Structure formats: C-alpha cells, structure tokens
C-alpha cells in the first residue's frame, strides 16, 4: 500500500459560506478546485479565480452543498483551467505546501442550534 501524499487538514465546519483553501503561486488566475469524495469516488469541480494574493476560495454551497458530509473523507486539489485535471498546483496552507489535501467536514453547534460560519480557512492538522 503506497504512503498517502495528501496533507491532512483540521475538520471544516459543514455550515460555512466560504472556504479559503490556501495560496497558489499565481495571482488573478482561473483555476479549478477539485474535491473528491474518497468513499463514493464522486468528484466536484468548482471554477474560481485566485485573488491578487494568490488565495483560492470557493462557496461551499456551490455547486452542491449536499455533496459535503461529515461522514466522508475528501481529497482536495487545485489545477489551472488550461491543464489536465491531474496536473496539480502547489497550494500553501499555513506552513505547509503540497498539491493535495485531505479534508473532513463536521457539524459545529452553538448553544441551541447548528453553528453557521461565514468564512473558514483550511488549516493543517498538527
């Protein structure tokens, strides 16, 4: 069995409006974010443009909020829109730079209800 190549991130709230993935070495560049459900094999592709600092983020409800479940593990990677989906870009999250990240979603609750977050940054699980 090969060693995993993806860097594990801390759990992400399922109810978040925007997820900041990290920074690529390309400002104002059209990219795809791919999110693969490792249990079902289903892959979501989200079209985004990096900001002037190279940050890549997307709306978690786009295109299908039901795709993201606390019961599954996902792999996330970024590519240029002009290249093959397997030509992954390096993404920097905090101190880690890699071309693939393992993501899990979880439900967070406040006193009475499911907590909703407006924006969350991916963070490396240490």
Phi and psi in degrees as GROMACS dihedral restraints (atoms count N, CA, C in turn):
[ dihedral_restraints ]
;  ai    aj    ak    al  type     phi  dphi    fc
    3     4     5     6     1   -71.1    20    10
    4     5     6     7     1   153.1    20    10
    6     7     8     9     1   -70.9    20    10
    7     8     9    10     1   145.0    20    10
    9    10    11    12     1   -66.7    20    10
   10    11    12    13     1   144.0    20    10
   12    13    14    15     1  -107.1    20    10
   13    14    15    16     1    -8.7    20    10
   15    16    17    18     1   -87.2    20    10
   16    17    18    19     1   145.0    20    10
   18    19    20    21     1   -88.2    20    10
   19    20    21    22     1   132.0    20    10
   21    22    23    24     1   -79.6    20    10
   22    23    24    25     1   136.6    20    10
   24    25    26    27     1  -105.8    20    10
   25    26    27    28     1   164.8    20    10
   27    28    29    30     1   -68.9    20    10
   28    29    30    31     1   155.9    20    10
   30    31    32    33     1   -57.7    20    10
   31    32    33    34     1   144.8    20    10
   33    34    35    36     1  -108.9    20    10
   34    35    36    37     1   135.6    20    10
   36    37    38    39     1   -61.2    20    10
   37    38    39    40     1   134.6    20    10
   39    40    41    42     1   -66.9    20    10
   40    41    42    43     1   -34.6    20    10
   42    43    44    45     1   -97.0    20    10
   43    44    45    46     1    77.2    20    10
   45    46    47    48     1  -131.6    20    10
   46    47    48    49     1   140.6    20    10
   48    49    50    51     1   -75.5    20    10
   49    50    51    52     1   -50.2    20    10
   51    52    53    54     1  -129.0    20    10
   52    53    54    55     1   133.4    20    10
   54    55    56    57     1  -111.8    20    10
   55    56    57    58     1   118.6    20    10
   57    58    59    60     1   -87.4    20    10
   58    59    60    61     1   114.4    20    10
   60    61    62    63     1   -75.6    20    10
   61    62    63    64     1   -50.9    20    10
   63    64    65    66     1   158.2    20    10
   64    65    66    67     1  -164.6    20    10
   66    67    68    69     1  -112.5    20    10
   67    68    69    70     1   137.5    20    10
   69    70    71    72     1  -108.4    20    10
   70    71    72    73     1   167.9    20    10
   72    73    74    75     1   -91.3    20    10
   73    74    75    76     1    49.7    20    10
   75    76    77    78     1  -158.2    20    10
   76    77    78    79     1   111.0    20    10
   78    79    80    81     1   -86.7    20    10
   79    80    81    82     1   144.8    20    10
   81    82    83    84     1    48.6    20    10
   82    83    84    85     1    50.9    20    10
   84    85    86    87     1  -120.4    20    10
   85    86    87    88     1   136.4    20    10
   87    88    89    90     1   -75.9    20    10
   88    89    90    91     1   123.7    20    10
   90    91    92    93     1  -135.3    20    10
   91    92    93    94     1   165.4    20    10
   93    94    95    96     1  -109.3    20    10
   94    95    96    97     1   139.6    20    10
   96    97    98    99     1  -105.3    20    10
   97    98    99   100     1   125.4    20    10
   99   100   101   102     1  -106.5    20    10
  100   101   102   103     1   133.8    20    10
  102   103   104   105     1  -127.2    20    10
  103   104   105   106     1   114.0    20    10
  105   106   107   108     1  -106.1    20    10
  106   107   108   109     1   126.3    20    10
  108   109   110   111     1   -77.3    20    10
  109   110   111   112     1   113.4    20    10
  111   112   113   114     1   -72.1    20    10
  112   113   114   115     1   -16.8    20    10
  114   115   116   117     1   -83.0    20    10
  115   116   117   118     1   -47.2    20    10
  117   118   119   120     1   -93.0    20    10
  118   119   120   121     1   -20.6    20    10
  120   121   122   123     1    82.9    20    10
  121   122   123   124     1    -3.8    20    10
  123   124   125   126     1   -69.9    20    10
  124   125   126   127     1   137.6    20    10
  126   127   128   129     1  -120.2    20    10
  127   128   129   130     1   128.2    20    10
  129   130   131   132     1   -95.8    20    10
  130   131   132   133     1   139.1    20    10
  132   133   134   135     1  -119.3    20    10
  133   134   135   136     1   127.1    20    10
  135   136   137   138     1  -119.2    20    10
  136   137   138   139     1   129.6    20    10
  138   139   140   141     1   -89.4    20    10
  139   140   141   142     1   123.3    20    10
  141   142   143   144     1  -141.5    20    10
  142   143   144   145     1   170.3    20    10
  144   145   146   147     1  -124.8    20    10
  145   146   147   148     1   130.8    20    10
  147   148   149   150     1   -66.2    20    10
  148   149   150   151     1   152.1    20    10
  150   151   152   153     1   -84.6    20    10
  151   152   153   154     1  -172.7    20    10
  153   154   155   156     1   -67.9    20    10
  154   155   156   157     1   -12.5    20    10
  156   157   158   159     1  -102.7    20    10
  157   158   159   160     1     4.4    20    10
  159   160   161   162     1    84.3    20    10
  160   161   162   163     1     2.4    20    10
  162   163   164   165     1   -67.6    20    10
  163   164   165   166     1   138.9    20    10
  165   166   167   168     1  -118.0    20    10
  166   167   168   169     1   127.4    20    10
  168   169   170   171     1  -145.3    20    10
  169   170   171   172     1   165.3    20    10
  171   172   173   174     1  -152.4    20    10
  172   173   174   175     1   159.3    20    10
  174   175   176   177     1   -78.3    20    10
  175   176   177   178     1   123.3    20    10
  177   178   179   180     1   -65.5    20    10
  178   179   180   181     1   -26.2    20    10
  180   181   182   183     1   -79.0    20    10
  181   182   183   184     1    -2.3    20    10
  183   184   185   186     1  -111.3    20    10
  184   185   186   187     1   121.1    20    10
  186   187   188   189     1   -95.7    20    10
  187   188   189   190     1   -11.1    20    10
  189   190   191   192     1  -148.8    20    10
  190   191   192   193     1    96.2    20    10
  192   193   194   195     1   -61.3    20    10
  193   194   195   196     1   -28.8    20    10
  195   196   197   198     1   -70.2    20    10
  196   197   198   199     1   -14.6    20    10
  198   199   200   201     1   -64.1    20    10
  199   200   201   202     1   -33.9    20    10
  201   202   203   204     1   -89.7    20    10
  202   203   204   205     1   114.8    20    10
  204   205   206   207     1  -129.4    20    10
  205   206   207   208     1   147.2    20    10
  207   208   209   210     1   -73.4    20    10
  208   209   210   211     1    -5.0    20    10
  210   211   212   213     1   -92.5    20    10
  211   212   213   214     1    -0.8    20    10
  213   214   215   216     1  -129.7    20    10
  214   215   216   217     1   164.6    20    10
  216   217   218   219     1  -110.4    20    10
  217   218   219   220     1   142.1    20    10
  219   220   221   222     1  -125.2    20    10
  220   221   222   223     1   152.7    20    10
  222   223   224   225     1  -113.1    20    10
  223   224   225   226     1   139.5    20    10
  225   226   227   228     1  -126.3    20    10
  226   227   228   229     1   135.0    20    10
  228   229   230   231     1  -148.5    20    10
  229   230   231   232     1   164.8    20    10
  231   232   233   234     1  -124.8    20    10
  232   233   234   235     1   138.9    20    10
  234   235   236   237     1  -133.5    20    10
  235   236   237   238     1   159.1    20    10
  237   238   239   240     1   -68.5    20    10
  238   239   240   241     1   148.1    20    10
  240   241   242   243     1   -67.6    20    10
  241   242   243   244     1   -18.3    20    10
  243   244   245   246     1   -93.5    20    10
  244   245   246   247     1     2.4    20    10
  246   247   248   249     1  -120.2    20    10
  247   248   249   250     1   175.0    20    10
  249   250   251   252     1   -63.2    20    10
  250   251   252   253     1   144.0    20    10
  252   253   254   255     1   -59.8    20    10
  253   254   255   256     1   -17.9    20    10
  255   256   257   258     1   -93.7    20    10
  256   257   258   259     1     0.1    20    10
  258   259   260   261     1   -92.0    20    10
  259   260   261   262     1    84.8    20    10
  261   262   263   264     1   -80.6    20    10
  262   263   264   265     1   142.3    20    10
  264   265   266   267     1   -89.4    20    10
  265   266   267   268     1   149.3    20    10
  267   268   269   270     1   -71.2    20    10
  268   269   270   271     1   134.7    20    10
  270   271   272   273     1  -122.9    20    10
  271   272   273   274     1   135.1    20    10
  273   274   275   276     1  -103.5    20    10
  274   275   276   277     1   123.2    20    10
  276   277   278   279     1  -122.4    20    10
  277   278   279   280     1   111.0    20    10
  279   280   281   282     1    60.2    20    10
  280   281   282   283     1  -119.7    20    10
  282   283   284   285     1   -93.9    20    10
  283   284   285   286     1    -6.2    20    10
  285   286   287   288     1  -104.4    20    10
  286   287   288   289     1   135.6    20    10
  288   289   290   291     1  -121.4    20    10
  289   290   291   292     1   126.1    20    10
  291   292   293   294     1  -156.3    20    10
  292   293   294   295     1   172.5    20    10
  294   295   296   297     1  -106.7    20    10
  295   296   297   298     1     4.8    20    10
  297   298   299   300     1  -153.7    20    10
  298   299   300   301     1   139.3    20    10
  300   301   302   303     1  -133.5    20    10
  301   302   303   304     1   140.2    20    10
  303   304   305   306     1   -92.6    20    10
  304   305   306   307     1   129.3    20    10
  306   307   308   309     1  -127.0    20    10
  307   308   309   310     1   138.4    20    10
  309   310   311   312     1  -125.2    20    10
  310   311   312   313     1   145.0    20    10
  312   313   314   315     1  -107.6    20    10
  313   314   315   316     1   149.1    20    10
  315   316   317   318     1  -144.1    20    10
  316   317   318   319     1   158.2    20    10
  318   319   320   321     1   -95.8    20    10
  319   320   321   322     1   128.2    20    10
  321   322   323   324     1  -108.0    20    10
  322   323   324   325     1   140.5    20    10
  324   325   326   327     1  -119.9    20    10
  325   326   327   328     1   144.0    20    10
  327   328   329   330     1   -93.7    20    10
  328   329   330   331     1  -156.8    20    10
  330   331   332   333     1   -55.1    20    10
  331   332   333   334     1   -41.3    20    10
  333   334   335   336     1  -125.8    20    10
  334   335   336   337     1   -18.3    20    10
  336   337   338   339     1  -142.2    20    10
  337   338   339   340     1   173.8    20    10
  339   340   341   342     1   -65.7    20    10
  340   341   342   343     1   127.0    20    10
  342   343   344   345     1   -78.2    20    10
  343   344   345   346     1   137.3    20    10
  345   346   347   348     1  -113.7    20    10
  346   347   348   349     1   130.6    20    10
  348   349   350   351     1  -110.5    20    10
  349   350   351   352     1   144.1    20    10
  351   352   353   354     1   -82.6    20    10
  352   353   354   355     1   -43.6    20    10
  354   355   356   357     1  -147.6    20    10
  355   356   357   358     1   136.3    20    10
  357   358   359   360     1  -134.1    20    10
  358   359   360   361     1   137.3    20    10
  360   361   362   363     1   -92.5    20    10
  361   362   363   364     1   137.4    20    10
  363   364   365   366     1   -62.1    20    10
  364   365   366   367     1   139.9    20    10
  366   367   368   369     1  -130.0    20    10
  367   368   369   370     1   146.5    20    10
  369   370   371   372     1   -75.7    20    10
  370   371   372   373     1   136.1    20    10
  372   373   374   375     1   -83.4    20    10
  373   374   375   376     1   120.0    20    10
